[in-house]
């Protein structure tokens, strides 16, 4: 079949959750289908934009028959404030608004026939509302964004210093509920990453029947030998560090959990790995024992070098690629319950779950002192993650395409 994918950024190299999922979908389907990709990129191929210069990897070229890129739009603070106060749409619907992207999409749809149009994430969904096409549309909901903002509101409401952010999330959740429901109704089929997200989407549209296609990884990409930790004990967190749930996670861990760990293990080190750290994240390096790397070429060596991988997430939705990566590299993991949502894991079997600062610190300290337990968790996690290899997930994805065309 002839498939057209719309993605918010180049899916390869896959350095963050959105790209990891999109690359998994595209690479898996490319063996049996013809893929065209329309995406945003800061460095589009020569000739497509005046500032060209190809940054498309050979792997992505091999997976796609045709790739077109558009420069991402620039939004000023004034634009955001205008949209916040005078638009009925959520902020996310404005984030990638681009006449150039819409024109390129229209040209593609007029120049050839696509069997299925994949819209990857709610940021790109507005293009569905203003485009005439005969393709079957699959909206791939990477998160139930309404649920994500509701959880952000509940988390920030606990701290008076975060009340402005809580108010923002409350406003966005109300707008998202209307917008997300409209997109789900417009799409021919909706896919999501977990049963929990499927239930949240059905709460918005009771007649909806989302297909669950879990987040996956290519296990063959996770065979490197772990690095030797820089210190005797190393705790690692990875993620895009301008993403609100990740910012909250490392801030809570650094200020509420990490001091409890250091009281018992003074030389412990917490390494925060990921691109685009905000000012609030960078300031955490002033806490003794905390290291912030910023963007790295490959996060896998850092995950593989962790004595314990931590996922102290208190908000968000979907499922976390970071857990799949840590399990693939046989790391012992301590996560909050929200951080492990969507995975049928059991506390103490594939990982340890803890939701208060004291419990989280206690679980980390116990693992740091128990190599046998760390090994057992790592092996159980590795056995568990095999079901999330894209080779295992591909039949379910193919079934969605076949049902879309039926």
TORKOL-516709 format. One record per residue (C-alpha): residue number from 1; z, y, x. Coordinates in steps of 0.1 Angstrom, whole numbers. Layout:
BEGIN
(NUM; (Z; Y; X))
...
This chain:
BEGIN
(1; (0; 0; 0))
(2; (-5; 36; 10))
(3; (29; 53; 13))
(4; (38; 90; 18))
(5; (72; 99; 32))
(6; (88; 133; 29))
(7; (116; 137; 54))
(8; (137; 168; 64))
(9; (132; 162; 101))
(10; (114; 139; 125))
(11; (130; 104; 120))
(12; (125; 94; 156))
(13; (144; 95; 179))
(14; (171; 86; 153))
(15; (201; 107; 164))
(16; (219; 113; 131))
(17; (225; 95; 99))
(18; (195; 109; 79))
(19; (171; 102; 107))
(20; (186; 67; 113))
(21; (180; 58; 77))
(22; (145; 73; 75))
(23; (134; 56; 107))
(24; (147; 23; 94))
(25; (127; 26; 62))
(26; (95; 37; 79))
(27; (96; 13; 108))
(28; (105; -16; 85))
(29; (77; -9; 60))
(30; (50; 0; 86))
(31; (43; -37; 93))
(32; (29; -42; 59))
(33; (20; -8; 46))
(34; (1; 23; 57))
(35; (25; 52; 63))
(36; (18; 90; 61))
(37; (47; 113; 71))
(38; (51; 149; 62))
(39; (82; 164; 78))
(40; (98; 195; 93))
(41; (98; 199; 130))
(42; (106; 227; 154))
(43; (78; 216; 178))
(44; (49; 205; 157))
(45; (18; 189; 173))
(46; (-8; 210; 189))
(47; (-30; 228; 165))
(48; (-8; 225; 134))
(49; (12; 256; 141))
(50; (5; 284; 166))
(51; (36; 275; 187))
(52; (26; 238; 189))
(53; (33; 212; 215))
(54; (38; 176; 205))
(55; (73; 162; 203))
(56; (64; 131; 183))
(57; (75; 99; 200))
(58; (51; 70; 207))
(59; (73; 48; 185))
(60; (68; 72; 155))
(61; (31; 74; 162))
(62; (29; 37; 162))
(63; (47; 34; 128))
(64; (27; 61; 110))
(65; (-11; 63; 105))
(66; (-8; 100; 100))
(67; (19; 126; 107))
(68; (20; 163; 96))
(69; (47; 187; 105))
(70; (58; 221; 93))
(71; (81; 245; 110))
(72; (115; 245; 92))
(73; (123; 277; 72))
(74; (148; 302; 85))
(75; (176; 313; 61))
(76; (195; 344; 69))
(77; (231; 350; 58))
(78; (218; 375; 34))
(79; (195; 349; 18))
(80; (224; 325; 15))
(81; (246; 351; -2))
(82; (218; 361; -25))
(83; (213; 324; -36))
(84; (250; 318; -39))
(85; (256; 347; -63))
(86; (223; 350; -81))
(87; (208; 315; -83))
(88; (217; 287; -107))
(89; (206; 261; -82))
(90; (228; 246; -55))
(91; (226; 258; -20))
(92; (211; 225; -9))
(93; (181; 232; -32))
(94; (172; 263; -12))
(95; (179; 249; 23))
(96; (143; 237; 30))
(97; (124; 259; 5))
(98; (90; 263; 22))
(99; (57; 275; 8))
(100; (40; 260; 39))
(101; (55; 226; 33))
(102; (45; 227; -4))
(103; (10; 237; 5))
(104; (7; 209; 30))
(105; (20; 184; 4))
(106; (-5; 196; -22))
(107; (-33; 192; 3))
(108; (-23; 157; 12))
(109; (-20; 147; -25))
(110; (-55; 161; -32))
(111; (-71; 146; -2))
(112; (-61; 110; -7))
(113; (-44; 86; -31))
(114; (-9; 74; -24))
(115; (6; 45; -42))
(116; (42; 56; -36))
(117; (58; 89; -26))
(118; (92; 86; -9))
(119; (114; 117; -12))
(120; (141; 113; 14))
(121; (172; 132; 3))
(122; (181; 159; -22))
(123; (171; 187; 1))
(124; (134; 178; -4))
(125; (137; 171; -41))
(126; (126; 206; -52))
(127; (91; 198; -40))
(128; (90; 172; -69))
(129; (95; 199; -94))
(130; (65; 220; -85))
(131; (39; 193; -74))
(132; (13; 176; -96))
(133; (7; 141; -84))
(134; (-2; 106; -97))
(135; (19; 87; -72))
(136; (49; 67; -82))
(137; (79; 87; -69))
(138; (109; 71; -53))
(139; (138; 95; -48))
(140; (161; 81; -20))
(141; (195; 95; -26))
(142; (211; 94; 9))
(143; (244; 106; -8))
(144; (254; 115; -43))
(145; (258; 151; -33))
(146; (278; 160; -64))
(147; (304; 134; -55))
(148; (304; 147; -19))
(149; (312; 183; -30))
(150; (338; 172; -55))
(151; (356; 153; -27))
(152; (353; 183; -4))
(153; (369; 205; -31))
(154; (398; 180; -35))
(155; (404; 178; 2))
(156; (402; 215; 9))
(157; (424; 223; -21))
(158; (454; 208; -2))
(159; (453; 235; 25))
(160; (456; 271; 14))
(161; (437; 282; 44))
(162; (407; 262; 31))
(163; (408; 276; -5))
(164; (376; 297; 0))
(165; (358; 265; 11))
(166; (373; 247; -19))
(167; (360; 274; -42))
(168; (325; 271; -27))
(169; (326; 233; -32))
(170; (337; 237; -68))
(171; (308; 260; -75))
(172; (283; 238; -57))
(173; (295; 207; -74))
(174; (288; 222; -109))
(175; (253; 233; -98))
(176; (246; 200; -81))
(177; (256; 180; -112))
(178; (228; 196; -132))
(179; (202; 196; -103))
(180; (209; 161; -91))
(181; (207; 148; -127))
(182; (173; 166; -132))
(183; (159; 151; -101))
(184; (170; 116; -110))
(185; (153; 120; -144))
(186; (121; 133; -128))
(187; (117; 105; -103))
(188; (102; 72; -114))
(189; (128; 52; -94))
(190; (160; 61; -76))
(191; (174; 43; -46))
(192; (209; 49; -31))
(193; (230; 34; -3))
(194; (260; 18; -21))
(195; (273; 5; -55))
(196; (298; 34; -54))
(197; (270; 60; -52))
(198; (250; 41; -78))
(199; (280; 45; -102))
(200; (283; 82; -94))
(201; (246; 88; -101))
(202; (249; 68; -134))
(203; (278; 91; -143))
(204; (253; 120; -141))
(205; (225; 102; -159))
(206; (239; 73; -180))
(207; (204; 58; -185))
(208; (197; 56; -148))
(209; (195; 22; -130))
(210; (195; 30; -93))
(211; (184; 4; -67))
(212; (209; -1; -40))
(213; (193; -2; -5))
(214; (221; -1; 20))
(215; (220; 19; 52))
(216; (209; -4; 80))
(217; (202; -5; 117))
(218; (181; -25; 140))
(219; (206; -48; 157))
(220; (182; -54; 186))
(221; (187; -17; 196))
(222; (225; -24; 202))
(223; (225; -48; 231))
(224; (236; -26; 259))
(225; (268; -33; 279))
(226; (297; -10; 271))
(227; (305; 17; 296))
(228; (338; 16; 315))
(229; (360; 42; 298))
(230; (367; 73; 319))
(231; (404; 68; 313))
(232; (425; 37; 305))
(233; (424; 45; 268))
(234; (395; 62; 251))
(235; (391; 70; 214))
(236; (356; 80; 203))
(237; (341; 97; 173))
(238; (304; 103; 169))
(239; (285; 124; 144))
(240; (266; 156; 138))
(241; (292; 182; 144))
(242; (281; 209; 120))
(243; (284; 185; 91))
(244; (314; 195; 70))
(245; (329; 160; 65))
(246; (327; 154; 103))
(247; (343; 188; 111))
(248; (371; 180; 87))
(249; (375; 145; 102))
(250; (379; 156; 138))
(251; (400; 186; 129))
(252; (425; 165; 109))
(253; (426; 138; 136))
(254; (430; 163; 165))
(255; (458; 183; 148))
(256; (476; 157; 128))
(257; (470; 122; 143))
(258; (462; 127; 180))
(259; (496; 143; 188))
(260; (514; 113; 173))
(261; (494; 90; 195))
(262; (499; 110; 227))
(263; (537; 109; 222))
(264; (535; 71; 228))
(265; (505; 70; 251))
(266; (503; 103; 270))
(267; (471; 96; 289))
(268; (450; 88; 259))
(269; (417; 106; 255))
(270; (398; 116; 224))
(271; (360; 121; 229))
(272; (340; 139; 202))
(273; (303; 131; 206))
(274; (275; 148; 187))
(275; (251; 177; 184))
(276; (257; 213; 171))
(277; (295; 215; 174))
(278; (308; 245; 154))
(279; (332; 271; 168))
(280; (361; 253; 151))
(281; (351; 220; 168))
(282; (346; 236; 202))
(283; (381; 251; 200))
(284; (396; 216; 198))
(285; (389; 211; 235))
(286; (419; 234; 241))
(287; (441; 205; 230))
(288; (450; 184; 261))
(289; (432; 150; 261))
(290; (403; 161; 239))
(291; (367; 161; 253))
(292; (337; 175; 234))
(293; (303; 165; 247))
(294; (279; 184; 225))
(295; (245; 169; 221))
(296; (238; 137; 241))
(297; (206; 118; 247))
(298; (221; 86; 234))
(299; (254; 81; 216))
(300; (255; 43; 221))
(301; (270; 43; 256))
(302; (299; 65; 243))
(303; (305; 42; 214))
(304; (302; 11; 236))
(305; (327; 27; 260))
(306; (354; 32; 234))
(307; (385; 12; 235))
(308; (390; 21; 199))
(309; (364; 38; 177))
(310; (379; 62; 151))
(311; (365; 73; 117))
(312; (391; 96; 102))
(313; (369; 108; 74))
(314; (385; 123; 43))
(315; (355; 135; 24))
(316; (318; 126; 20))
(317; (297; 100; 3))
(318; (272; 73; 10))
(319; (280; 49; 38))
(320; (286; 57; 74))
(321; (261; 47; 101))
(322; (288; 53; 127))
(323; (306; 22; 115))
(324; (275; 1; 116))
(325; (269; 13; 152))
(326; (304; 6; 163))
(327; (304; -29; 147))
(328; (271; -36; 164))
(329; (286; -28; 197))
(330; (317; -49; 189))
(331; (342; -20; 190))
(332; (376; -22; 173))
(333; (376; 5; 146))
(334; (403; 24; 127))
(335; (390; 42; 96))
(336; (402; 59; 66))
(337; (395; 42; 33))
(338; (369; 69; 23))
(339; (353; 64; 58))
(340; (347; 27; 51))
(341; (336; 32; 15))
(342; (305; 12; 5))
(343; (312; -17; 29))
(344; (330; -49; 16))
(345; (354; -49; 46))
(346; (390; -61; 46))
(347; (418; -43; 63))
(348; (427; -62; 95))
(349; (396; -84; 94))
(350; (366; -63; 104))
(351; (385; -31; 110))
(352; (418; -14; 104))
(353; (423; 11; 74))
(354; (448; 39; 74))
(355; (449; 71; 53))
(356; (480; 90; 64))
(357; (484; 106; 98))
(358; (513; 83; 107))
(359; (496; 52; 96))
(360; (464; 61; 114))
(361; (482; 69; 146))
(362; (502; 36; 143))
(363; (471; 16; 138))
(364; (454; 32; 169))
(365; (485; 27; 191))
(366; (489; -9; 180))
(367; (452; -17; 189))
(368; (454; 1; 223))
(369; (482; -22; 232))
(370; (466; -54; 218))
(371; (433; -64; 236))
(372; (432; -97; 217))
(373; (433; -80; 184))
(374; (406; -55; 195))
(375; (384; -84; 205))
(376; (389; -102; 172))
(377; (381; -71; 152))
(378; (350; -65; 174))
(379; (337; -100; 168))
(380; (344; -100; 131))
(381; (327; -66; 128))
(382; (296; -78; 147))
(383; (294; -109; 124))
(384; (297; -86; 93))
(385; (271; -61; 104))
(386; (243; -87; 106))
(387; (237; -84; 69))
(388; (228; -47; 75))
(389; (200; -54; 100))
(390; (168; -40; 86))
(391; (152; -74; 88))
(392; (178; -86; 63))
(393; (174; -55; 41))
(394; (136; -55; 41))
(395; (131; -79; 11))
(396; (152; -57; -11))
(397; (131; -26; -1))
(398; (99; -44; -7))
(399; (111; -54; -42))
(400; (117; -18; -50))
(401; (81; -9; -41))
(402; (67; -38; -60))
(403; (88; -29; -91))
(404; (77; 7; -87))
(405; (40; -4; -89))
(406; (46; -29; -117))
